[in-house]
C-alpha cells in the first residue's frame, strides 16, 4: 500500500444502522480511510487492508469462527470494534488472531489513528473503563444501534435484539460473554425503558424496531481513475 493511499476498510456487522453509524464517523477522514464495503454477512468480497468487525449482536465467544471467514487472503487485518474489553474477550481475540480490539468509546480521529497503527503492524488493544450503563452518554457522534432513540444503551439494545432472535438468557450470556446476573439486569432495565413486561412483548417490540439482522450487503463502488467504463 502506498503511504499516501487511504486505508481500504470493510465494515462488518449484521445491522445496517450500526454500520451506517461507523461509516458516518469515518466520512470526514476519507483521505486517510476509504470504506470500500459495508457488509452484513460474514464474508468480505473486496481486497481490504482492515475488516472492522462491530460486535453488536454478535457472538463474542466464537471469535475463531468470526475470524476464519474474515481473515481470508483478501483481508490483511481483522479488528474488533466493541464496548466489551474484559480480559476473557481480549485473550480469546488474541488467540483467534485478531489484530486489534478498539473501544467504541473512542472518537473518530482516535479510531482512524488506531486503524493506521494496526495497518502498520501494531496490535492495538484500547482500554475501556466505563460501565455499560454509561455508554449512551459516552458514545461519540456516529455510534448507532437499534433502539437508541428509545433510550436503550448498547448492551440493553443487544439484549432485546438477541431475545427477538429467540435466544434464551443462558444463550445470551454465552453470546455476549456476560454473567447470567448481568444479562437479567440489562433485560429488566430494557423492559422498563420500552414498556414491556414479558418476553413475547419484547419480541414484538424488537421486530417493530429493527432488532432483526438485515442480512444484506452493499459494495461501495469507488473508481480508481477517471477512465470511463465502457
Residue pairs with C-beta under 8 A, 6 or more apart in sequence:
1 7
1 8
1 49
1 119
6 30
6 31
6 32
6 33
6 34
7 32
7 33
7 34
7 49
7 50
7 115
7 116
7 119
8 34
8 36
8 46
8 47
8 48
8 49
8 50
9 26
9 33
9 34
9 35
9 36
9 37
9 48
9 49
9 50
9 51
9 52
9 115
10 35
10 36
10 37
10 38
10 39
10 44
10 46
10 48
10 50
10 51
10 52
10 75
11 19
11 22
11 23
11 35
11 37
11 38
11 39
11 52
11 54
12 19
12 39
12 40
12 42
12 44
12 51
12 52
12 53
12 54
12 70
13 19
13 39
13 40
13 53
13 54
13 55
13 56
13 57
13 58
14 40
14 41
14 57
14 58
14 213
14 214
14 215
15 40
15 56
15 57
15 145
15 146
15 161
15 210
15 213
15 214
16 38
16 40
16 214
16 216
17 144
17 145
17 146
17 210
18 54
18 56
18 57
18 144
18 145
18 146
19 38
19 39
19 40
19 54
20 38
20 144
21 142
21 143
21 144
21 145
22 52
22 54
22 81
22 142
22 143
23 35
23 38
24 141
24 142
24 144
25 107
25 108
25 111
25 140
25 141
25 142
25 143
26 33
26 35
26 108
26 111
26 112
26 142
28 108
29 108
29 109
29 112
32 112
32 116
33 112
33 115
34 222
35 220
36 46
36 48
36 219
36 220
36 222
37 44
37 45
37 46
37 48
37 217
37 218
37 219
37 220
38 217
38 218
38 219
38 220
39 45
39 217
39 218
40 213
40 214
40 215
40 216
40 217
41 215
41 217
42 66
42 69
42 70
43 69
43 70
43 72
44 51
44 69
44 70
44 72
44 74
44 75
45 74
45 217
45 219
46 74
46 219
47 74
48 74
48 75
48 76
49 76
49 77
49 119
50 75
50 76
50 77
50 78
50 79
50 99
50 115
50 118
50 119
51 70
51 71
51 75
51 77
51 78
51 79
52 79
52 81
52 102
52 115
53 66
53 70
53 78
53 79
53 80
53 81
54 81
54 82
54 104
55 80
55 81
55 82
55 83
55 84
56 145
56 154
56 157
56 158
56 161
57 158
57 161
57 162
57 213
58 66
58 175
59 65
59 66
59 174
59 175
60 82
60 84
60 89
60 92
60 175
60 176
60 177
61 92
61 174
61 175
61 177
63 80
63 89
63 92
63 93
63 95
63 96
63 98
64 95
64 96
66 96
67 78
67 96
67 97
67 98
70 78
71 78
71 97
76 119
77 99
77 100
77 118
77 119
78 97
78 98
78 99
79 98
79 99
79 100
79 101
79 102
79 115
79 118
79 124
80 93
80 98
80 100
80 101
80 102
81 102
81 104
81 111
82 89
82 101
82 102
82 103
82 104
83 103
83 104
83 105
83 128
83 132
83 135
83 154
83 155
84 128
84 176
84 177
85 101
85 103
85 125
85 126
85 127
85 128
86 177
88 177
89 101
89 177
90 101
90 125
93 101
94 123
99 118
99 123
99 124
100 114
100 115
100 118
100 122
100 123
100 124
100 125
101 124
101 125
101 126
102 111
102 114
102 115
102 124
102 126
103 126
103 127
103 128
104 135
104 139
104 143
104 154
105 128
105 130
105 135
105 138
105 139
105 140
106 114
106 126
106 140
107 140
107 141
108 140
108 141
108 142
114 124
114 126
117 124
118 124
130 138
132 153
132 154
132 155
132 186
133 153
135 153
135 154
135 155
136 148
136 151
136 152
136 153
136 154
139 154
143 154
145 152
145 154
145 157
145 158
146 157
146 160
146 161
146 209
146 210
146 211
147 156
147 157
147 160
147 190
147 194
147 209
147 211
148 154
148 157
150 193
150 194
150 209
151 193
152 160
152 190
152 193
152 194
153 189
155 176
155 178
155 186
156 186
156 187
156 189
156 190
156 193
157 190
157 211
158 176
158 186
159 172
159 183
159 186
159 187
159 190
160 190
160 194
160 202
160 205
160 206
160 209
160 211
161 206
161 211
161 212
162 171
162 172
162 175
162 176
163 172
163 187
163 199
163 202
163 203
163 206
164 202
164 203
164 206
164 207
164 211
164 212
165 211
165 212
165 213
167 175
169 180
169 183
169 184
169 187
170 180
172 178
172 183
173 179
173 180
173 182
173 183
176 183
178 186
187 202
190 202
191 197
191 202
194 202
194 205
196 202
196 205
205 211
206 212
223 229
